[in-house]
Amino acid sequence: MSDRTAVVGAGIAGLSTALLLSRAGLRTEVHERDPAAPDHPAEAAAHTRAGAPQSRHPHIFLGLFRRQLREHLPDVHDDLLRHGAEEVPLQSPGAGPDQVMIAARRGLVEWALSRALDRDGVPRRHGVTVRDLEVADGAVCGLRTDDAVHPARLVVDACGSRSQLARRYTTTVADVECGKVYNSRFYQLAEGVPRPPTRYGSVTVVDGLGFGAALFSHDNGSFSVDVGRLPEDGDLGDLRDTRAFERVLALFPDFRPWLRPGAGTPVSEVVPMAGLRNVLRALSPDAPRGYVPLGDALCVTDPTFGRGASLALAQAVILSQALAGAEDLPRAALRATRDTEAWLRPWFDDVVAQDTARTTLWRAAVADEPLEAVLAQLPPNPFMLLDAAPHDPELADAAGRYVSMLDTTLDTPDLRQRVARLVPVLMTAAPAAAPPPSRSEVLKALAGD
Ligand SMILES: Cc1cc2nc3c(=O)[nH]c(=O)nc-3n(C[C@H](O)[C@H](O)[C@H](O)COP(=O)(O)OP(=O)(O)OC[C@H]3O[C@@H](n4cnc5c(N)ncnc54)[C@H](O)[C@@H]3O)c2cc1C
């Protein structure tokens, strides 16, 4: 019986799992169907690839991701900062030390993880599509590619949301639409232009009624903007048109310092992404021993919340700690998967609740229905609470912990009461941010009026 652990998929989940397992003493190798990314960090950061189409969309790396990186993979954290990633704290009075985001393109994060694997001598095979597991007596004994069988005692499935292995060896616990279509574009700040401010750590979020937009600061002067709409809202469908997209962005006062002439230049097309779903899976009772689904293969959450990489790294940590020194690896892996499923559940439920609230509000706004009743039912908006820091710093700190993924929910009776006390204060206070454009302004800009 082989003593090898095969990790399938070299996204953030697969790379971080391979690194942690190898450092926990397991003989590990990675199999990835995409070709290897360029070696040079600047090229790798801008690299996009077919196997991870979300590499063409903005990524934010939350406080939990940074904390885990610093604790468990400090060399990767250092390498990222040395190559242009920035740490951007949430600017909230009393914010704790872990309320800090890492501003980096996803490509740079994958580059730093891959480089650490290379330093450790962990083999990465690229251009290899894994077709299925090899199973004997109910246990994994390897994996099958188009032209070979690779022996392995454990196979970690980090193949992402479209994993064929997960379709075969897991069951779907929940599958709920996110209710958002993204349109994203990347830009580069001109040499010497200082990074303009962002409102919440490395991101500026602007919630409109029936749409939303966010600007993400990344590494080395790179930044990106996405504008989201409801899937059925065809009136905003032209957001995917480059010129219409730019006309809409010009309506957001918070984005102007980034997009003014001489500051940011586009470096990509506008890329739409539709059909996104929140999906939670669980290991099938009859899955072979030694099969370990992880990352997006086990749980996908709406990118609006920027949680995927943090969830993936946390799962890698749970697995590596369970396997370090374990005698019976498949048994320890099974226990870790069950622990992971339980750990994921509240994060998943929270995202579904937030999505339900947002889509209900957006649908009412698009239909021009009264919003008061809908607004009263919504869970607290964390960004509104961060803005309210001068009035209730403790509430803002709770919001900061939630946004950073240090707490799973903001929707407790105590916090709801505090929010209710705060609302009248906020109604009379000067607005903390420039208001978003109205829907009719957005529609006019799309039409070119
Ligand atoms: C539009 C969008 C925006 C997002 N923004 C954020 C964000 O801001 N912050 C955040 O934390 N998360 C974000 N995410 C989620 C994040 O990308 C993932 O959750 C995270 O990267 C973990 O993904 P993963 O490694 O499990 O899967 P993936 O990144 O999808 O990687 C899977 C890998 O497996 C490979 N593969 C698949 N099948 C096979 C096979 N049969 N054989 C070999 N290789 C295979 C693929 O080529 C790919 O490299 C976003 C997602 C989307 C869709």
The ligand as an SDF file (V2000), in Angstrom:
LIG
                    3D

 53 58  0  0  0  0  0  0  0  0999 V2000
  -16.4040   35.4340   -9.0890 C   0  0  0  0  0  0  0  0  0  0  0  0
  -15.7220   34.8910   -7.8560 C   0  0  0  0  0  0  0  0  0  0  0  0
  -15.0780   35.7570   -6.9910 C   0  0  0  0  0  0  0  0  0  0  0  0
  -14.5080   35.2680   -5.8210 C   0  0  0  0  0  0  0  0  0  0  0  0
  -13.9680   36.1530   -4.9420 N   0  0  0  0  0  0  0  0  0  0  0  0
  -13.4550   35.7020   -3.7900 C   0  0  0  0  0  0  0  0  0  0  0  0
  -12.9070   36.5980   -2.8450 C   0  0  0  0  0  0  0  0  0  0  0  0
  -12.9640   37.8170   -3.0130 O   0  0  0  0  0  0  0  0  0  0  0  0
  -12.3300   36.0880   -1.7240 N   0  0  0  0  0  0  0  0  0  0  0  0
  -12.3050   34.7440   -1.4730 C   0  0  0  0  0  0  0  0  0  0  0  0
  -11.7740   34.3380   -0.4360 O   0  0  0  0  0  0  0  0  0  0  0  0
  -12.8430   33.8760   -2.3290 N   0  0  0  0  0  0  0  0  0  0  0  0
  -13.4090   34.3080   -3.4770 C   0  0  0  0  0  0  0  0  0  0  0  0
  -13.9250   33.4200   -4.3660 N   0  0  0  0  0  0  0  0  0  0  0  0
  -13.8670   31.9830   -4.0430 C   0  0  0  0  0  0  0  0  0  0  0  0
  -12.4540   31.4480   -4.2070 C   0  0  0  0  0  0  0  0  0  0  0  0
  -12.0150   31.5980   -5.5330 O   0  0  0  0  0  0  0  0  0  0  0  0
  -12.4030   29.9660   -3.8150 C   0  0  0  0  0  0  0  0  0  0  0  0
  -13.2900   29.6920   -2.7910 O   0  0  0  0  0  0  0  0  0  0  0  0
  -11.0320   29.5940   -3.3060 C   0  0  0  0  0  0  0  0  0  0  0  0
  -10.0620   29.9800   -4.2190 O   0  0  0  0  0  0  0  0  0  0  0  0
  -10.8990   28.0900   -3.0620 C   0  0  0  0  0  0  0  0  0  0  0  0
  -11.1340   27.4330   -4.2590 O   0  0  0  0  0  0  0  0  0  0  0  0
  -10.5800   25.9760   -4.5170 P   0  0  0  0  0  0  0  0  0  0  0  0
   -9.0970   25.9610   -4.4300 O   0  0  0  0  0  0  0  0  0  0  0  0
  -11.3410   25.0180   -3.6940 O   0  0  0  0  0  0  0  0  0  0  0  0
  -11.0420   25.7200   -6.0340 O   0  0  0  0  0  0  0  0  0  0  0  0
  -10.5120   26.4100   -7.3690 P   0  0  0  0  0  0  0  0  0  0  0  0
   -9.8450   27.6820   -7.1180 O   0  0  0  0  0  0  0  0  0  0  0  0
  -11.6640   26.3970   -8.3040 O   0  0  0  0  0  0  0  0  0  0  0  0
   -9.3980   25.3990   -7.8650 O   0  0  0  0  0  0  0  0  0  0  0  0
   -9.7180   24.1120   -8.3270 C   0  0  0  0  0  0  0  0  0  0  0  0
   -8.5320   23.6080   -9.1290 C   0  0  0  0  0  0  0  0  0  0  0  0
   -8.7510   22.2440   -9.4620 O   0  0  0  0  0  0  0  0  0  0  0  0
   -8.3520   22.0210  -10.8090 C   0  0  0  0  0  0  0  0  0  0  0  0
   -9.0780   20.8420  -11.2740 N   0  0  0  0  0  0  0  0  0  0  0  0
  -10.4220   20.7100  -11.3980 C   0  0  0  0  0  0  0  0  0  0  0  0
  -10.7230   19.4690  -11.8150 N   0  0  0  0  0  0  0  0  0  0  0  0
   -9.5470   18.7980  -11.9500 C   0  0  0  0  0  0  0  0  0  0  0  0
   -9.2220   17.4660  -12.3360 C   0  0  0  0  0  0  0  0  0  0  0  0
  -10.1610   16.5680  -12.6570 N   0  0  0  0  0  0  0  0  0  0  0  0
   -7.9110   17.1080  -12.3840 N   0  0  0  0  0  0  0  0  0  0  0  0
   -6.9330   18.0120  -12.0480 C   0  0  0  0  0  0  0  0  0  0  0  0
   -7.2030   19.2850  -11.6580 N   0  0  0  0  0  0  0  0  0  0  0  0
   -8.4970   19.6660  -11.6050 C   0  0  0  0  0  0  0  0  0  0  0  0
   -8.7460   23.3250  -11.5120 C   0  0  0  0  0  0  0  0  0  0  0  0
   -8.0470   23.5070  -12.7140 O   0  0  0  0  0  0  0  0  0  0  0  0
   -8.3620   24.3510  -10.4490 C   0  0  0  0  0  0  0  0  0  0  0  0
   -7.0270   24.7590  -10.5630 O   0  0  0  0  0  0  0  0  0  0  0  0
  -14.5290   33.8780   -5.5350 C   0  0  0  0  0  0  0  0  0  0  0  0
  -15.1610   33.0010   -6.4170 C   0  0  0  0  0  0  0  0  0  0  0  0
  -15.7660   33.5000   -7.5480 C   0  0  0  0  0  0  0  0  0  0  0  0
  -16.4800   32.5310   -8.4610 C   0  0  0  0  0  0  0  0  0  0  0  0
  1  2  1  0
  2  3  1  0
  2 52  2  0
  3  4  2  0
  4  5  1  0
  4 50  1  0
  5  6  2  0
  6  7  1  0
  6 13  1  0
  7  8  2  0
  7  9  1  0
  9 10  1  0
 10 11  2  0
 10 12  1  0
 12 13  2  0
 13 14  1  0
 14 15  1  0
 14 50  1  0
 15 16  1  0
 16 17  1  0
 16 18  1  0
 18 19  1  0
 18 20  1  0
 20 21  1  0
 20 22  1  0
 22 23  1  0
 23 24  1  0
 24 25  2  0
 24 26  1  0
 24 27  1  0
 27 28  1  0
 28 29  2  0
 28 30  1  0
 28 31  1  0
 31 32  1  0
 32 33  1  0
 33 34  1  0
 33 48  1  0
 34 35  1  0
 35 36  1  0
 35 46  1  0
 36 37  1  0
 36 45  1  0
 37 38  2  0
 38 39  1  0
 39 40  1  0
 39 45  2  0
 40 41  1  0
 40 42  2  0
 42 43  1  0
 43 44  2  0
 44 45  1  0
 46 47  1  0
 46 48  1  0
 48 49  1  0
 50 51  2  0
 51 52  1  0
 52 53  1  0
M  END
$$$$
